[in-house]
Amino acid sequence: MPDRLARACPGFVPSEASFRTAKCIVTFGHLFGSPAVAKALGPREGPWRWYFERELALFRTFARSPAPVRVAALLAESEVDGVLVFERLDGRPLCETRMARAPLGDGLLEALLQSLDQWATIAVSDPRWPSVAPTDAERRALRAQLLEDPSAPLGWIQEGLSESARKKLLSQRVVDDARFALASHPRTRSSHGDLLLRNVLGLADARVAWIDLECAGPHAEGWDLGLLWVNAHDEDRPAIDARARALGDGGYRAWAACALFACAREKLYRARSRQDDHRGLRLESDIDFLRRITV
């Protein structure tokens, strides 16, 4: 990481220890005195490289045509080295974990929900969305890991639901009903794609900013709301559910299908990390609730 970062951005001065995720190495520091964040691609092959190239393309296009939601500005990059350096926004993640441990509160939750509507003002056919699809090998890796694929806004969830049945994360009957609900309401909208609370920053002016944009692009209409609901605190769920109901009967059933798939993914991630607590029981309760909506 230090060699790659030094080549990509010689002026970057680290100020905190790096931390590693499944896809990248993140370092906080300064660039010419201003707070900055460096993100270096970890695995250099498979879907992670495709995600990196998507995020880089989005940073470049939003530099020319600002996004409707606050995002960080790109300061330096190296596609060869797999390094991005962007401004460090003055805010904190809404949650440090996948599942919320505390309610957001009405003001912050409303700002988050409004940001979804603002982002949706980008047309799904907007040329700012990267058009390069993953290779066959990358697509197989994405599907096997139930990962987002904005190049197939509805197909990746449909195929992911089927994979969830094969992995015994959802029953075949639940998957069949969910797939039918989604196929009956095949509407898409511009979305964050990976709307976990840790990917949203609360800013000092009661607004929010979005980070980790590699999955941004067209997705099923209910995907962002579904993922948000599954990981939200119980007190925040009624407001999210109300937004989903506003999509109409068909849209609400399709939202439930998206949320069911989000539940399956959480079960997979929890199994991989060997988590076993009351949140796992909540997922099973959520699946039963959502299943009844899709029927």
N, C-alpha and C positions, 0 to 999 in steps of 0.2 A: 504493500500500500504506500509507504513513504516514497519509494522511487517513482511509482506511477503518478502520485499526487504532485511530486516536485516537477516532473516533466510537464504535466497538464497545467499546473498553476504555480509557478515558482514563487509568487508573492504570498501564498497561503501560509499562515503561521498557526499551527495547532495550539489550542489552549486547554483542551480536555482530552482524556484518554478516548481512543476509538472504541466502538462497540460493533459487534458483528450480528447480522441477521441471516436468515436463510439465503438471501439474495445479494447482500451488499455489506460493505464496511462503511460506517458513518463516523466522521470526525468533525467536531466543532472547533472553530478557530476564528481567525480574522484575516481579512484580505485588505491590505492597505489601510488598516485601522478600523475597518467596519466588520461587524459580526457576520460570519459566513459559515456555511455547512458544506463539507465535501462528502460526496457519496461515491464509493468505488465499487464497481461490479465485483461480486465474489466469484461464483461459478462462471466461467467464461463461455459455457456452452449451454445448449438446451433452451428452454423458454426464458431463462433469466436474461440472456443476451437480447432476445426479442423485446422483452419488457424494457430493457435499458434503451434500446434504439427508439422505442415508442415514446418514452419519457423525454428523451433528448429532442425528438421531433416536436413534441408539444411545447417544451420550453422555448424552442426556436420560434414556433408560430405565435405563441402568446407574447413573445417579445415584440413582434410586428403588429399583432392585433390583440389587445389586452383581453384577458378572460373576464367573464362577468362576475366571478368570485375572486377574492384576493388569493393570489398564488405568489410564490417567491420568484424573484427575478434571477435569471441565469447569469452568472458572472464569468464563468470559464468552463471549458469542456474539452474533452479529448475522446473522440469515438474510438480511436485506436487503443488507448489505455483503459477505456471503460470508466471514465471519471467525469463527474459533474460537480461543479462548485456553484452554489447559489446563495442568495442572501438568507441570513437567519432572521426570521420574522420575530417580532416582539410579542410572543404569545406562548401559551402552554397547551399541550394536548388535552383534550377534554377528558381523556382517560388514559392511563398507562397500560391497561390490560385490554384484552379483547372484549370481555364482558364488563359492563359498568358496575362499579361498586357503590355508587352514590348517584342520586338524581341530578340532572343538569340544572334544573330550575326553569321556570317558564320563559324567562328572557333569553337565556342561552339556547334552549331547545327551539324556540321560535326562530332565532337567528339561523340555526342550523337548517331547519325546515325551509326557511326562505331561501337559503343558499341553494337548495336543490331546485327550487323553481327558477332561480336566476340562471343556474347552469343549463337548465332545460331550454333556455332561450336560444342556445346554439342548436341549429338544425342538425338532425342526424346525418344529413347529407353534406354538412359543412366541409369544405376542403381542408380545414385545419385538422380534421381527424386523420391520423396516419392510415394509409390505404394498404400497406404491406401486410399480408397475412402470414401467419407462422408456416414454416415448412411442415411437411407431413410428420416428420419425426418430432418437431416441437409441438405440433397439435396433439400427437399421441401422449406426450409427456404432460401437457396441460390437462387433458381429459383424465388421465390416470390419477392426477393430483387434485382434480376438481377445481382447477384454477380458471380465472377469468380470461375470456377471449373476446374482446370487443369487435374483432373482425367477423364474428358469428354471433350477433346480439341475442338471438333466440336459440340458435342451435346449440350453443355451448351449455346452456342450462338444461335443455331437453336431453342432450347426451349425458350431461352430468347427473341428471336424475336417474337415467338408466344405469349409469355406473354406480350410483348410490345403492340401487337394488342389488347389483352384483356383489358389492362390498358388504351387504347385509346392514347398511346404515338405515335404510328405509325398507318397508315391505313392498313387494311388487304391486299390491293393490293400491297402496298410497301413491306410489310412483305413477301408476297408470292414470289415476284420477288427476294428479298434479300435471302430468304431461297434457292431458286433454284440456284442463283449465287454461293452460298456457297457450295451447294451439288455438283455442277458441277466442282468445283475445291477444292476437300477435302484434301488439303495439309496442313501439320502442321509443326511447327518449335519450337525450344526452345525459350521461350519468358520471359520477365519480368512479363507480365500478368496484371500489374496495372501501366502502364507506364505514370503516371502523372508527370509533370515537378517538382512537389514538392517531388517526390520520386527519384529524380536524383540530385546528388551534383556536382557542378563545383569545381574542385580541382585547386590548384595553378599552376600545371604543364600543364594546358590546357587539362587535361583528365577529365573524369567523373567517378563517383562511383554510385552504385545503393544501395538503401535502401528499406526497407519494401518488403521483398522477399517472403512473404507467398503465393502469387499467382504464383510464378515462376514455369515454367515447360512447357510441350507441350500445344500449343494453335494453333488456326487457323493461317495460314501463315501471314495474313494481320492484325491480331488483334493489335499488338503493334503499328504498323504504323497508323492504323485507329484511335485508341484512342489518339495517339499523334497529328494527324492532327486535330481532332475535337477540341482539347483544345489549339492548337498552335496559336500564333499571326499570323495575316494575312501575314506579311512579311516572315514568316518562312514556310508557307504552300507550296509554289512552290517546294522547295527542297524535302519536304516529299512526295508530289504528284509524283515527278519524280521517287523517290524510289519505290513507289507503281506501277507506270507504267512499271518499269523494271521487274515486276513479270509476264509480258505477259498479253494478253487480258483476259484470264480466271482468272488469279491472280488479275488483276486490278478490275474486277467485284466483285470477292470475297472480296477484300480489301474494296470496297465500301459498301458491305453488312456488314462487320465488323464495318465500320465507322457509318453506319446507326444505328446499335445497340448501338454504343457508344453515338450517339445523343439521342436515346431514354432514355438511362441511365441518361444523363445530364438533360434531361427534368424532369425525375422523381426526381432527387436530388434537382433541383431548385424548384420544386413544394413543396417538403417537407420543404425546408428552406424558402419558400415564397419569392423567388427572382423574381423580375420583372423589367428587364432593357433591353437595346439594345442587350445584349448577348442572350437573349431568342429569339429575332427576328433573330439573326444570325443562331441559331440552325434550325429554320424553313427554312431559305434560304439554309443551308447546306443539309437538308433532300431533298429538291427539286433537288439540284445539284447531290447528290449521287444517288437518285432514277433513274435519267436518265442514269447513268452509268450501273446500274444493269440490265436494261431492255435488 
